[in-house]
Amino acid sequence: MNATTFWWVACGVLVAVELLTGTFYLLMLAIGAAAAAIAAHLGLGSNAQIVTAALVGGAAVIAWHQRRPQTKPASRNADANLDIGQSVQVEQWKPDGSTLVRYRGAEWHARYIGTGEPGAGQHVIKAIEGSCLLLGH
């Protein structure tokens, strides 16, 4: 088997394994293998092909990893915790910035994390810390 065929087969195997596992990182490495196959088509030596595969595949992995948006922790992520963004009614605040609120049929401890002084009225759940709601406006 010549080098060009080897790299195209390696590329195909990486794509197949990526389809089985669902990780995009293997697809990025397959791009590196395809670049090495092109390098082999151009007549570059085996060392240059390996370096090409490593550089292109590694750069693709790094680029993919850096472009992914950083997700918030689940305690602050409305996609992971459906309570985030819901409203609660606060009757009064204690001097330490905490209170008790009724939410979903139960009494919850809550703490104010907004700016300024907390006041009575409608507040929004910004995060949850254990069993404590963190409220803001």
Secondary structure, DSSP 8 states (H G I E B T S, - for coil): --HHHHHHHHHHHHHHHHHHH--HHHHHHHHHHHHHHHHHHTT--HHHHHHHHHHHHHHHHHHHHHHS-----GGG-TTT-TTTT-EEEE----TTSEEEEEETTEEEEEEE-SSS---SEEEEEEEEETTEEEEE-
